[in-house]
Amino acid sequence: MEAKKKRLSRSKSGDAFLFVIISLFAVFMALPFVYSIIQSVKPMEEIFIFPPRLFVKNPTLNNFYEMFQLTNNLWVPFDRYLFNSVFVTFTATFLHFVLSSMAAYSLAKGKFRGRKIIFNTVVISLLFTFQVAAIPQYIIMSKIGMVNTVWALLLPPVAAPLGLLLIKQFMEQLDNAVIESARIDGASEFKLFWRVVMPNIKPAWMTLIIFSFQSIWNREALEFIYDESLKVLPTILRQISSSGLARAGVGSAAAVILMLPPIITFVLAQSNVMETMVHSGIK
């Protein structure tokens, strides 16, 4: 036993080496966020300076001021775009969470013919990127009259397969004895789902909500939406910031504004994300 303990223990130099490696990876991953923030407070003469500098000499908030000034001059009120983003993000995230969880419960704990075929179809659908499915998706939505409606923003994210896969992998680790005992006590399938299964997989569905929120918040859906009053906040901010080199600073400020909600959401629930990654085997 003592020999086994010695093999499992690490030296202080090994711990220090791992700490340095992890710190380097953390700095590398944080660099894009730091760079975006620095660029957003650079004056115009420092943005295009050569050779480029990472740090700013004369920080300013004029880029943010100009961005908000431009949004106030739009013929559609800015709060309309903000409302569209908030409504679509929260509604689609909630629907995706509910439907993915219910479908995952059926695939993980249900016994019916074709269960494996359905699950394999979900896994295969992960192989297709958005660009591959864009044209078929547009044709389908055009046939059923969803183009240029709010449904074009809501329904496509609801059917994302990643959430179903994530929840199913986590549900399969639940002990069937707990479910069977509740079923013997007279619990219905709906009560089993909401009162027994869902509380035990909270880290998984919290992770699903975070990933879904990040994806939907940054979704523009310009291929489906043409009406100005239906456009969302990322679309408008990118349109404003892409009007020439003179608005490069505004573009950086807009990028920071768009990054804040997903980052805040992740920071508030990062413990659940880490627990899900450990227990579900996702790397």
N, C-alpha and C positions, 0 to 999 in steps of 0.2 A: 504493500500500500504506500509506503514511504517513497519507494522508487517511482511509483506512478505519479505521486504528488510532485516530485522533483521534475519529472518530464513535462508536467502541465504548467509549472511555474515559469515565468519569464524574468530575465535579468532586468536591472534598471536601465542598462544601456539599450536593451531591446525595446522597453517601453518608451524611452526617449526617442528612439528611431521611429517608432510607429507614430508618436505624437507629432514629430516633425513632418512625416509624410502626410498625415491627415490634415495638419495645418496648411501645408502647401496646396492640397486639394481644395480646402475650404477657401483659401485666398483666390485660387484660380476660378472657383465657381462664383464667388462674390464679386469678382472684378467687373463683369458686365453691369451689375446693378450699381456699383460705385461709379463706374464710368458714366452711366446715364445720368446720375444725380449731378456729377461734376459738370457734364456738358450742359445741363439745364440751367446752371447758374453762371455760365461763361458769357461774357459780352461778345458781340459779333466779331470784334477784331481778334479775339483769342480762339474762336472756333475754327477759323481757317488758317491759323498761323502754321508755318512750316519751319522746322520740323514740329509735329504736334506735341503738345505737352499734356501730361496726365492731370496735373494740378492746375488750378486757376489762380491767377494773381489778383484780379479785381472782381470778386464775385458780385453778382447782381441778380435781382428778382424781376428784371424787366421782361424776360422771356415769359414768365408766368403772367405778368400784368398784360402783356400784349396778347397772350393766348385768350385770357378772359375777356379782353376788350374785343377781340375778333368774334368770339362766340356771342357776345351781346349784340353784335351788328347783324346777326343772321335773321333772315325773314321768317324763319320758324323759331320760336322761343327756345332758348337753350335748355330750359327745364323740361321741355317736351322730349328732347333727346335723352336727357338724364332719366326721365320717367320710363321711357322705352327700354333703356338698358337695365334698370333696376327691376322692372316688371318681368321682362323676358328672362333675366338671369335667375331670379328667385322662383318664378313659376316653372320654368323648364327644369331647374335643379330639383325642385320638389317632385315633379312628375317623374323625372328620371330616377330619383331615389325610390319612389314608391313602386313603380313598374319593374325596375330592375330587381328590387328585393323580392317582390312577389314571384317573378319569373325564376329567380335564383332558388327560392325555397322549393318550387315545384321540381326543378331539375336536380337539386341536391338531396331532397328528402322524399320526393314523390316516386312512385313506382308505376310506370305506364309504358306502353309500347312507343318506340320512336324517341325515347328520352336521349339516348346517346347520339342519334342522328341530329336532333335539334341542337344539342350542345356542340357537336362537331361543326355544325353550320355556323354557330356563333363564333367559334374559334377561327374558322376559315375567314370569316368576315373581317377579322382583325388584320388580315394580310393586305386588304385593299385600302389605299389611301383615299383622301377626300377627292383628289384630282381624278382618280380612276372612276369614282362613283358619281362625279359631278353631273355629267350629261344624262345618265339614266335617272338620277334623282330629279333633275330639272324636268325631264319628260313626264315623269310620274306626277310631280307636283303641278305641272301645267295641265295635265289631263283632268285632275280632280279640282282645279280652280283654286289652288293655294298660293300661286305666284302673286306677289305684291299684296299679301295679307299678313296679319300677325302670326297666322299659323305656320307660315314659312320660317319664322324665327323660332317658334316653340317646338314643333313636332320633330324635326330632324335630330336635335340633340337628345331628345327623350329616348330615341331608339339606339343610342350608342352602345355597342356591345361590351366595351371594356368594363363598365359598371356591373353588368350581369356576371361576367367572369370573375371579377374581384369578390363579389358577395358570395357567389356559389362556392368558390374555393375556401372561403372562411366558414360557411355553413356546414360544409362536409366534415369539418373537424369537431362539430358538436356531437356529444354522445347521444346516440339514438335512444338510450335507456331513459334519458330525461324526457324526451318527446313522447315515448311510449307510456311512461308513467302518467304524464299529464293527459294523454289521450284516454287512458283507462279511467282516470278520475272524471271523465265526461267533457273535457275541453274540446271545443270544435276546432276545425283546421284554422279558421280565422283567428281564434283566440290563441292557438298554439303559435301562430306566426307572430302576432303582435305582443303577446304577454310572455312567451317563453323564448322564442328564437331571437327576435330582434334585440331585446335587452342584453343578450349574451354576445352579440356581435357588434356592439356599439363602435369599437375602433374601426371596424370595416366600413360601416355606413357613414361614419364621420369622414373617413378618407375619401369615400365615394363623393360625398357632398363637396369636399374641398376641390377635388379634381374636376368635378362637373362645373363648379362655380368658376374656376379659372378658365376652363375651355369656353363656356358660354359667354362669360363677360367679354372676352376678346373676339368673339365671333361677330363678323360684319354681315354676312349673308347678302352681299351686294348682287350676287347672281340671281337672287329671288326678289329683292326689294328695290323698287324704283321711286315710290312715293316718298317725298322728303319728310313728311310727318311720321313715317314709319321707321326711319333710319335710327340707328342706335349711336351711343356716344363715341365708341371707337371709330366708327365710320366718319363722323364729322370732324373729330380731332385730327385724323389722318388726312382728310381732305384739306383742312386748314394748313397743316404743317407741310404739305407737299406742293405748295404753290411757289416753288422757286427756292434758290439758295438763301434769299433774304429771310426766310422763315425757318432756317435750320435750328435756331435756338428755340423757336416755338415748337418745333417737332420734338426736341429733346424734353421740353417741359411737358408736352402732351404724353410722351412715353412714360415719364415719371408718374403723372396722374393716373394713367391706365394701369401701372404696376402696383399702385398702393392697395386697392381692395383685395386682389389675390394674395399679396404678401401678408397683409394684416390677417386675412382669414387663415392662412397657413400657420402663422406664428401662434395664433390663439388655439389651434388644434393640432400642433405638430406632434404632441405625445401620442395621440391616437393614430397618426400616420405611421410613426415609428413602430408602434405595437402591431399594426396591421402588417407591415412589411416583414416583421420577424415571424409572425404566426402563419402567414399565408404562403410563405416561400417565394415571394416576389423579390427579385433582385433589382 
